[in-house]
């Protein structure tokens, strides 16, 4: 063993290599070992979680580890289906072993001469089968002739697959895979099998981690592991992640072209305007804090855009515009990540997830969104939903250089391609003597062709069809069009091995305008190719249209942000409404953004989105404007029906409403069994005529699992200033009769505002019996300067907890 360890050192010295090479090799070996141990530990932890999910939930794991049915009331548990999978898994493994040996192995051997010795020596899919953590079914948001299911797939497998290639052993020993798989059953039929086809795809790139074995362990070497993982994920994304789909027909003679390539739902135009109060990431000598160089990454599905980098600025201004094609709603979201650009590794500065369903309903959203996964920062975005319309009048060229249309290319197949670019020259057979017989044999092969599609400066590449004169690609591509009257689609078919052109074609988009449906579905003659060479495509042109917002609709606004508080259901009489949460910053209100006097009915089955919620739901003052009042213990009368607010143009509703709230299970650290429906709290609601000292909004409930009273201070409004200098308010909380300094809770100080937003959570760890005997003492105070004569206390409220149902909780102004 000593000789084995010292051998490389002696060899390096014998060859005259520097000692730094030995140190570098040692460092790489240590990092490789660390990566291997990390993968094994993560796989073992995943197995432990898989063994006893109930115990894991009871231990109060982090939110990202909990199954989806804990957080979302519309995600259903399907334990019966998991039990079926467990029983059927051994038989599935037997079928897959046979498939690997009889189907996959011959295909691998035919790929290359170097793979002719490929042999699967061991195929075992293990005892652990995939699990479905939850299923969400869509029925009301979709077409009546289809059923859409979202399956939360989780596979933590102990599979073991080994393959020998020229005496080299490659293998896999353990896999982790989880993601959201969408299954669409359409069209529904009146005869057997009742479903025409099944379409499968992942909404986003699934998380994949492979524990390699044999020589494949080299893929865990630092530097190589990141590249290998990304290549595998890209391979999956190119086939199974939107806009790519797998469609399997269940009925004979079923035309599945329109199912594999449906017309997109629309286009989201994102105006990345500015940000403020971003965290400082740059530092000098590890101590002196500097500014950051922020940039943004924006994603919808597999499409990603990067903004420019603003140097040394924590309040950057970008003023950039990006456009994304949206293929599936509901389901797809806009993801924004902010990073600090550095020479070595970029630092994460916060993220934002926005539900595109709300943007589609609102048509236009212009808001400041709070960043999640960071301590501070807000992002100003303007979002426009562009619907696809068959109207040529909407195709006028935009003066700002923005897109006016979208071109959808359904690339089907080609016919009678030449074997090489020398076989035909202007339709005549060209002759050229070949001295190299090996090269001559290559030229005699059938071509392996791919297609380059170009519109303007955007080029997209199809997959490669190997060794075929009549290739079938079956792919769809989308292009943004700025001027349909002058732009063209350029098609070029190339041979993969020789990169030579086998044929070209140019289609002017103005030809599509001659058709009333702006559609062409035909064969196109190829230039610089054989006289009987064609390419078959379907071209669809659709205009982009920004529709006017519905004046009768309640704006979702920042409720589109999935990182913020969740929606709340409010009930007034027999009508139900959906109110967005408050925002920490409200931009100037436009004329058409005022809240309507009456709110439309919402379906009682509307989804309550609690994804990644970090605060309890709060009703928006800009929408609801309720005449709430303070509790029984507060002697001050409630506010009048029309209170001034930050957005003075927004009217309020002179209606008393009973609130039904569903705060996030995650934010309150509780079990799904303790999810609560909030009927009106026992605090009296009355409408006085005397102007009060302002209002504070609180959400209070008892978390049974954590044995704690949770108090969320959402914000204040209409505070009365104590001086002309303005106020810097903060909130102080006591759980009476305990007035000790150590038990005091205090929020952060908000500078120069009468409508502060806190969204801060505090916990008092007491038993429920003790809490029932206590009183919450909450005061709003001014952080006055030292030796100042200003009034410190701006107002206070006391809540007798013995009068409240703390298990259900309450939220109240």
Secondary structure, DSSP 8 states (H G I E B T S, - for coil): -HHHHHHHHHHHHHTT--HHHHHHHHHHHHHHHHHHHHHHHHHHHHHHHHH-HHHHHHTT--GGGS-HHHH-TT-B--HHHHHHHHHHHHHHHHHHHHHIIIIIHHHHHHH-GGGTT-EEEEEE--S---EEEEEEEE-SSS-TTEEEEEEEEEEEEEEEEEEEETTEEEEEEEEEEEEEEEEEEEEE-SSTTSEEEEEEEESS--EEEEEEEEGGGGGGSTTHHHHHHHHHHHHHHHHHBTT--EEEE-STT---HHHHT---SEEEEEEEEEEES-----EETTTEE---BEEEEEEETTEEEE----TTBSS-EEEEEEEEEE--TTT-EEEEEEEE--SS--EEEEEEEEEHHHHHHHSEEEEEEE-BSSSS-EEEEEEEEEEEE--GGGGS--TTS---EEEEEEEEEEES--SSTTTEETTEE-----S-HHHHHHHHS---EEEEEEETTEEEE---B-S-SS-EEEEEEEEEES-TTT-EEEEEEEETTT--EEEEEEEEGGGGGGSTT-EEEEEEE-BSS-TT-EEEEEEEEEEEEE----TTS---GGGGBTTS---EEEEETTEEEEE----S------GGGS--SS-----TT-----TT--S-----TTTT-------TT--S----SS---SSTT--------EEE----TTTTT--GGG-------SS-----SS--S-EEEEEEEEETTTTEEEEEEEEEES---SSTT---EEEEEEEETB--GGG-EE-----S-SS-EEEEEEEE---HHHHTT-EEEEEEEE---TT--S--EEEEEEEEGGGS-TTT-EEE-
